[in-house]
Amino acid sequence: NDFVNMASEIAGYHHENWDGSGHPGHVKGDEIPISAQIVHIINDYDALSHHPEKCEKAMEIMERDVGKRYNPVVFQVFQKIVRQLKK
């Protein structure tokens, strides 16, 4: 079942960092399923931006970790859609 497989990927890999410094498996780059890469970014954004006035600061903090914690391409897409999340 594709849904269960994706859920398993997210659960297993959403704490991995793009450069391999994450956990639990220390995988990196494209070894991390795209579903987990997306959830990683959204999870961090949610943790940093509980109030609307903190959204800009959250993006500033996260931008420092592009290439380390986050896939640069996935983060670039996130930057384009983040305004929709504020609504």
N, CA, C and O atoms as CSV, one atom per row, in Angstrom:
chain,resi,resn,atom,element,x,y,z
A,1,ASN,N,N,0.847,-1.174,0.000
A,1,ASN,CA,C,0.000,0.000,0.000
A,1,ASN,C,C,0.897,1.243,0.000
A,1,ASN,O,O,1.743,1.399,0.880
A,2,ASP,N,N,0.713,2.113,-0.973
A,2,ASP,CA,C,1.550,3.304,-1.118
A,2,ASP,C,C,1.453,4.239,0.077
A,2,ASP,O,O,2.451,4.827,0.495
A,3,PHE,N,N,0.256,4.376,0.624
A,3,PHE,CA,C,0.064,5.257,1.776
A,3,PHE,C,C,0.876,4.780,2.974
A,3,PHE,O,O,1.542,5.579,3.631
A,4,VAL,N,N,0.825,3.509,3.256
A,4,VAL,CA,C,1.568,2.937,4.377
A,4,VAL,C,C,3.068,3.051,4.124
A,4,VAL,O,O,3.828,3.359,5.042
A,5,ASN,N,N,3.499,2.807,2.895
A,5,ASN,CA,C,4.918,2.939,2.567
A,5,ASN,C,C,5.409,4.365,2.783
A,5,ASN,O,O,6.484,4.571,3.346
A,6,MET,N,N,4.636,5.345,2.343
A,6,MET,CA,C,5.032,6.737,2.529
A,6,MET,C,C,5.053,7.104,4.009
A,6,MET,O,O,5.971,7.785,4.467
A,7,ALA,N,N,4.059,6.662,4.748
A,7,ALA,CA,C,4.031,6.934,6.189
A,7,ALA,C,C,5.248,6.335,6.874
A,7,ALA,O,O,5.823,6.946,7.775
A,8,SER,N,N,5.636,5.159,6.455
A,8,SER,CA,C,6.810,4.502,7.015
A,8,SER,C,C,8.087,5.284,6.684
A,8,SER,O,O,8.960,5.440,7.538
A,9,GLU,N,N,8.193,5.767,5.463
A,9,GLU,CA,C,9.346,6.593,5.063
A,9,GLU,C,C,9.429,7.863,5.906
A,9,GLU,O,O,10.498,8.228,6.397
A,10,ILE,N,N,8.301,8.520,6.064
A,10,ILE,CA,C,8.277,9.763,6.839
A,10,ILE,C,C,8.680,9.488,8.285
A,10,ILE,O,O,9.516,10.195,8.848
A,11,ALA,N,N,8.094,8.478,8.871
A,11,ALA,CA,C,8.409,8.153,10.271
A,11,ALA,C,C,9.877,7.795,10.454
A,11,ALA,O,O,10.487,8.149,11.463
A,12,GLY,N,N,10.434,7.104,9.495
A,12,GLY,CA,C,11.797,6.630,9.631
A,12,GLY,C,C,12.886,7.623,9.269
A,12,GLY,O,O,14.022,7.493,9.723
A,13,TYR,N,N,12.545,8.626,8.448
A,13,TYR,CA,C,13.590,9.489,7.901
A,13,TYR,C,C,13.405,10.988,8.117
A,13,TYR,O,O,14.276,11.757,7.710
A,14,HIS,N,N,12.318,11.439,8.734
A,14,HIS,CA,C,12.074,12.884,8.788
A,14,HIS,C,C,13.015,13.648,9.719
A,14,HIS,O,O,12.963,14.877,9.769
A,15,HIS,N,N,13.871,12.943,10.454
A,15,HIS,CA,C,14.876,13.622,11.274
A,15,HIS,C,C,16.263,13.571,10.640
A,15,HIS,O,O,17.245,13.992,11.252
A,16,GLU,N,N,16.343,13.060,9.426
A,16,GLU,CA,C,17.624,13.023,8.726
A,16,GLU,C,C,17.921,14.396,8.131
A,16,GLU,O,O,17.016,15.100,7.683
A,17,ASN,N,N,19.187,14.761,8.134
A,17,ASN,CA,C,19.620,16.021,7.534
A,17,ASN,C,C,20.223,15.760,6.161
A,17,ASN,O,O,20.818,14.711,5.915
A,18,TRP,N,N,20.060,16.721,5.285
A,18,TRP,CA,C,20.520,16.614,3.910
A,18,TRP,C,C,22.006,16.231,3.822
A,18,TRP,O,O,22.409,15.495,2.921
A,19,ASP,N,N,22.811,16.734,4.761
A,19,ASP,CA,C,24.254,16.455,4.720
A,19,ASP,C,C,24.642,15.171,5.446
A,19,ASP,O,O,25.829,14.861,5.541
A,20,GLY,N,N,23.678,14.422,5.956
A,20,GLY,CA,C,23.953,13.157,6.618
A,20,GLY,C,C,24.163,13.253,8.115
A,20,GLY,O,O,24.447,12.248,8.766
A,21,SER,N,N,24.026,14.451,8.669
A,21,SER,CA,C,24.278,14.633,10.104
A,21,SER,C,C,23.057,14.360,10.986
A,21,SER,O,O,23.122,14.540,12.202
A,22,GLY,N,N,21.967,13.935,10.394
A,22,GLY,CA,C,20.748,13.699,11.177
A,22,GLY,C,C,20.749,12.337,11.835
A,22,GLY,O,O,21.791,11.697,11.974
A,23,HIS,N,N,19.592,11.914,12.229
A,23,HIS,CA,C,19.446,10.608,12.868
A,23,HIS,C,C,18.077,10.041,12.511
A,23,HIS,O,O,17.223,10.844,12.135
A,24,PRO,N,N,17.790,8.813,12.583
A,24,PRO,CA,C,18.557,7.753,13.223
A,24,PRO,C,C,19.533,7.039,12.293
A,24,PRO,O,O,20.449,6.376,12.780
A,25,GLY,N,N,19.375,7.147,10.970
A,25,GLY,CA,C,20.174,6.323,10.069
A,25,GLY,C,C,21.386,6.997,9.450
A,25,GLY,O,O,22.184,6.347,8.776
A,26,HIS,N,N,21.525,8.286,9.674
A,26,HIS,CA,C,22.631,9.067,9.104
A,26,HIS,C,C,22.728,8.910,7.589
A,26,HIS,O,O,23.825,8.859,7.032
A,27,VAL,N,N,21.582,8.835,6.931
A,27,VAL,CA,C,21.567,8.833,5.478
A,27,VAL,C,C,21.610,10.274,5.017
A,27,VAL,O,O,21.363,11.183,5.809
A,28,LYS,N,N,21.921,10.502,3.744
A,28,LYS,CA,C,22.038,11.874,3.279
A,28,LYS,C,C,21.542,12.019,1.848
A,28,LYS,O,O,21.346,11.045,1.122
A,29,GLY,N,N,21.353,13.262,1.481
A,29,GLY,CA,C,20.976,13.585,0.117
A,29,GLY,C,C,19.754,12.835,-0.349
A,29,GLY,O,O,18.766,12.694,0.372
A,30,ASP,N,N,19.848,12.354,-1.585
A,30,ASP,CA,C,18.709,11.667,-2.188
A,30,ASP,C,C,18.438,10.286,-1.608
A,30,ASP,O,O,17.488,9.622,-2.024
A,31,GLU,N,N,19.262,9.836,-0.645
A,31,GLU,CA,C,18.949,8.602,0.078
A,31,GLU,C,C,17.734,8.818,0.983
A,31,GLU,O,O,17.061,7.859,1.362
A,32,ILE,N,N,17.457,10.070,1.327
A,32,ILE,CA,C,16.318,10.418,2.174
A,32,ILE,C,C,15.091,10.519,1.264
A,32,ILE,O,O,15.107,11.293,0.307
A,33,PRO,N,N,14.044,9.767,1.535
A,33,PRO,CA,C,12.842,9.856,0.704
A,33,PRO,C,C,12.305,11.289,0.652
A,33,PRO,O,O,12.329,12.008,1.651
A,34,ILE,N,N,11.826,11.687,-0.509
A,34,ILE,CA,C,11.330,13.052,-0.704
A,34,ILE,C,C,10.194,13.367,0.275
A,34,ILE,O,O,10.082,14.501,0.742
A,35,SER,N,N,9.366,12.391,0.583
A,35,SER,CA,C,8.277,12.620,1.538
A,35,SER,C,C,8.835,13.038,2.892
A,35,SER,O,O,8.293,13.941,3.530
A,36,ALA,N,N,9.896,12.403,3.332
A,36,ALA,CA,C,10.512,12.737,4.618
A,36,ALA,C,C,11.215,14.094,4.559
A,36,ALA,O,O,11.222,14.829,5.547
A,37,GLN,N,N,11.804,14.432,3.415
A,37,GLN,CA,C,12.441,15.737,3.269
A,37,GLN,C,C,11.415,16.860,3.419
A,37,GLN,O,O,11.675,17.871,4.071
A,38,ILE,N,N,10.266,16.671,2.814
A,38,ILE,CA,C,9.195,17.673,2.890
A,38,ILE,C,C,8.688,17.805,4.327
A,38,ILE,O,O,8.545,18.917,4.835
A,39,VAL,N,N,8.422,16.692,4.970
A,39,VAL,CA,C,7.925,16.728,6.349
A,39,VAL,C,C,8.962,17.349,7.279
A,39,VAL,O,O,8.594,18.072,8.205
A,40,HIS,N,N,10.229,17.090,7.061
A,40,HIS,CA,C,11.295,17.681,7.872
A,40,HIS,C,C,11.218,19.212,7.825
A,40,HIS,O,O,11.271,19.870,8.864
A,41,ILE,N,N,11.095,19.765,6.637
A,41,ILE,CA,C,10.999,21.222,6.489
A,41,ILE,C,C,9.736,21.750,7.157
A,41,ILE,O,O,9.797,22.722,7.910
A,42,ILE,N,N,8.610,21.133,6.897
A,42,ILE,CA,C,7.339,21.592,7.469
A,42,ILE,C,C,7.357,21.470,8.992
A,42,ILE,O,O,6.871,22.362,9.688
A,43,ASN,N,N,7.902,20.395,9.507
A,43,ASN,CA,C,7.984,20.185,10.952
A,43,ASN,C,C,8.826,21.281,11.604
A,43,ASN,O,O,8.430,21.843,12.625
A,44,ASP,N,N,9.978,21.583,11.021
A,44,ASP,CA,C,10.832,22.633,11.580
A,44,ASP,C,C,10.156,24.002,11.498
A,44,ASP,O,O,10.214,24.790,12.441
A,45,TYR,N,N,9.517,24.274,10.364
A,45,TYR,CA,C,8.827,25.560,10.211
A,45,TYR,C,C,7.721,25.696,11.265
A,45,TYR,O,O,7.566,26.750,11.881
A,46,ASP,N,N,6.976,24.644,11.457
A,46,ASP,CA,C,5.906,24.661,12.449
A,46,ASP,C,C,6.461,24.911,13.851
A,46,ASP,O,O,5.892,25.687,14.618
A,47,ALA,N,N,7.553,24.265,14.176
A,47,ALA,CA,C,8.153,24.422,15.509
A,47,ALA,C,C,8.672,25.841,15.733
A,47,ALA,O,O,8.659,26.330,16.862
A,48,LEU,N,N,9.125,26.503,14.676
A,48,LEU,CA,C,9.709,27.842,14.806
A,48,LEU,C,C,8.705,28.977,14.647
A,48,LEU,O,O,9.020,30.120,14.981
A,49,SER,N,N,7.521,28.698,14.151
A,49,SER,CA,C,6.593,29.789,13.782
A,49,SER,C,C,5.200,29.616,14.362
A,49,SER,O,O,4.217,29.648,13.622
A,50,HIS,N,N,5.099,29.437,15.649
A,50,HIS,CA,C,3.779,29.242,16.268
A,50,HIS,C,C,2.873,30.456,16.147
A,50,HIS,O,O,1.650,30.317,16.197
A,51,HIS,N,N,3.441,31.632,15.989
A,51,HIS,CA,C,2.652,32.852,15.864
A,51,HIS,C,C,2.999,33.533,14.546
A,51,HIS,O,O,4.149,33.477,14.110
A,52,PRO,N,N,2.020,34.176,13.901
A,52,PRO,CA,C,2.265,34.795,12.599
A,52,PRO,C,C,3.467,35.749,12.575
A,52,PRO,O,O,4.177,35.832,11.573
A,53,GLU,N,N,3.689,36.458,13.664
A,53,GLU,CA,C,4.812,37.408,13.682
A,53,GLU,C,C,6.172,36.703,13.700
A,53,GLU,O,O,7.201,37.348,13.500
A,54,LYS,N,N,6.188,35.409,13.933
A,54,LYS,CA,C,7.449,34.657,13.969
A,54,LYS,C,C,7.772,33.984,12.634
A,54,LYS,O,O,8.829,33.366,12.503
A,55,CYS,N,N,6.897,34.089,11.658
A,55,CYS,CA,C,7.095,33.401,10.386
A,55,CYS,C,C,8.341,33.880,9.659
A,55,CYS,O,O,9.111,33.065,9.151
A,56,GLU,N,N,8.550,35.180,9.601
A,56,GLU,CA,C,9.728,35.718,8.915
A,56,GLU,C,C,11.004,35.264,9.604
A,56,GLU,O,O,11.966,34.888,8.933
A,57,LYS,N,N,11.031,35.292,10.919
A,57,LYS,CA,C,12.208,34.864,11.676
A,57,LYS,C,C,12.465,33.380,11.454
A,57,LYS,O,O,13.617,32.967,11.321
A,58,ALA,N,N,11.418,32.582,11.414
A,58,ALA,CA,C,11.570,31.148,11.167
A,58,ALA,C,C,12.255,30.907,9.828
A,58,ALA,O,O,13.148,30.065,9.727
A,59,MET,N,N,11.840,31.641,8.802
A,59,MET,CA,C,12.456,31.476,7.484
A,59,MET,C,C,13.924,31.889,7.509
A,59,MET,O,O,14.759,31.239,6.880
A,60,GLU,N,N,14.243,32.951,8.219
A,60,GLU,CA,C,15.638,33.383,8.324
A,60,GLU,C,C,16.492,32.301,8.976
A,60,GLU,O,O,17.591,32.002,8.507
A,61,ILE,N,N,15.993,31.725,10.041
A,61,ILE,CA,C,16.722,30.676,10.753
A,61,ILE,C,C,16.908,29.464,9.844
A,61,ILE,O,O,18.004,28.910,9.758
A,62,MET,N,N,15.855,29.062,9.181
A,62,MET,CA,C,15.917,27.874,8.331
A,62,MET,C,C,16.811,28.077,7.115
A,62,MET,O,O,17.489,27.143,6.688
A,63,GLU,N,N,16.821,29.277,6.555
A,63,GLU,CA,C,17.659,29.551,5.382
A,63,GLU,C,C,19.133,29.301,5.681
A,63,GLU,O,O,19.888,28.932,4.782
A,64,ARG,N,N,19.549,29.494,6.917
A,64,ARG,CA,C,20.948,29.247,7.304
A,64,ARG,C,C,21.327,27.771,7.181
A,64,ARG,O,O,22.505,27.440,7.051
A,65,ASP,N,N,20.338,26.895,7.222
A,65,ASP,CA,C,20.599,25.457,7.204
A,65,ASP,C,C,20.348,24.787,5.857
A,65,ASP,O,O,20.411,23.562,5.753
A,66,VAL,N,N,20.064,25.582,4.827
A,66,VAL,CA,C,19.887,25.010,3.491
A,66,VAL,C,C,21.222,24.421,3.044
A,66,VAL,O,O,22.263,25.071,3.139
A,67,GLY,N,N,21.178,23.198,2.563
A,67,GLY,CA,C,22.387,22.492,2.173
A,67,GLY,C,C,22.966,21.657,3.296
A,67,GLY,O,O,23.727,20.720,3.056
A,68,LYS,N,N,22.607,21.997,4.516
A,68,LYS,CA,C,23.024,21.193,5.669
A,68,LYS,C,C,21.854,20.329,6.126
A,68,LYS,O,O,21.906,19.102,6.039
A,69,ARG,N,N,20.797,20.978,6.614
A,69,ARG,CA,C,19.622,20.236,7.094
A,69,ARG,C,C,18.631,19.956,5.970
A,69,ARG,O,O,17.944,18.935,5.986
A,70,TYR,N,N,18.556,20.856,4.997
A,70,TYR,CA,C,17.496,20.791,3.984
A,70,TYR,C,C,18.047,20.700,2.570
A,70,TYR,O,O,19.071,21.299,2.240
A,71,ASN,N,N,17.351,19.945,1.757
A,71,ASN,CA,C,17.628,19.873,0.326
A,71,ASN,C,C,17.389,21.265,-0.260
A,71,ASN,O,O,16.290,21.799,-0.108
A,72,PRO,N,N,18.375,21.870,-0.922
A,72,PRO,CA,C,18.195,23.225,-1.457
A,72,PRO,C,C,17.017,23.353,-2.421
A,72,PRO,O,O,16.324,24.370,-2.404
A,73,VAL,N,N,16.780,22.361,-3.247
A,73,VAL,CA,C,15.684,22.429,-4.218
A,73,VAL,C,C,14.335,22.356,-3.514
A,73,VAL,O,O,13.429,23.126,-3.832
A,74,VAL,N,N,14.194,21.440,-2.565
A,74,VAL,CA,C,12.930,21.306,-1.829
A,74,VAL,C,C,12.678,22.570,-1.018
A,74,VAL,O,O,11.541,23.035,-0.936
A,75,PHE,N,N,13.718,23.129,-0.420
A,75,PHE,CA,C,13.539,24.349,0.361
A,75,PHE,C,C,13.134,25.521,-0.531
A,75,PHE,O,O,12.328,26.359,-0.125
A,76,GLN,N,N,13.679,25.583,-1.723
A,76,GLN,CA,C,13.311,26.646,-2.659
A,76,GLN,C,C,11.820,26.577,-2.998
A,76,GLN,O,O,11.153,27.610,-3.069
A,77,VAL,N,N,11.306,25.389,-3.204
A,77,VAL,CA,C,9.867,25.222,-3.464
A,77,VAL,C,C,9.076,25.646,-2.229
A,77,VAL,O,O,8.060,26.332,-2.340
A,78,PHE,N,N,9.546,25.236,-1.054
A,78,PHE,CA,C,8.879,25.626,0.190
A,78,PHE,C,C,8.797,27.148,0.315
A,78,PHE,O,O,7.759,27.677,0.712
A,79,GLN,N,N,9.870,27.852,-0.017
A,79,GLN,CA,C,9.864,29.315,0.050
A,79,GLN,C,C,8.779,29.909,-0.839
A,79,GLN,O,O,8.196,30.939,-0.501
A,80,LYS,N,N,8.508,29.277,-1.958
A,80,LYS,CA,C,7.498,29.786,-2.888
A,80,LYS,C,C,6.075,29.584,-2.370
A,80,LYS,O,O,5.174,30.351,-2.711
A,81,ILE,N,N,5.871,28.552,-1.549
A,81,ILE,CA,C,4.496,28.264,-1.092
A,81,ILE,C,C,4.243,28.657,0.360
A,81,ILE,O,O,3.111,28.555,0.832
A,82,VAL,N,N,5.263,29.098,1.069
A,82,VAL,CA,C,5.111,29.368,2.500
A,82,VAL,C,C,4.055,30.441,2.786
A,82,VAL,O,O,3.415,30.409,3.837
A,83,ARG,N,N,3.872,31.362,1.891
A,83,ARG,CA,C,2.847,32.397,2.101
A,83,ARG,C,C,1.459,31.801,2.228
A,83,ARG,O,O,0.617,32.334,2.951
A,84,GLN,N,N,1.211,30.701,1.534
A,84,GLN,CA,C,-0.079,30.038,1.616
A,84,GLN,C,C,-0.304,29.408,2.996
A,84,GLN,O,O,-1.443,29.275,3.443
A,85,LEU,N,N,0.773,29.025,3.660
A,85,LEU,CA,C,0.650,28.414,4.981
A,85,LEU,C,C,0.248,29.420,6.047
A,85,LEU,O,O,-0.305,29.049,7.083
A,86,LYS,N,N,0.526,30.690,5.793
A,86,LYS,CA,C,0.214,31.736,6.767
A,86,LYS,C,C,-1.272,32.040,6.825
A,86,LYS,O,O,-1.743,32.645,7.789
A,87,LYS,N,N,-2.019,31.626,5.800
A,87,LYS,CA,C,-3.446,31.962,5.729
A,87,LYS,C,C,-4.265,31.103,6.654
A,87,LYS,O,O,-5.485,31.253,6.719
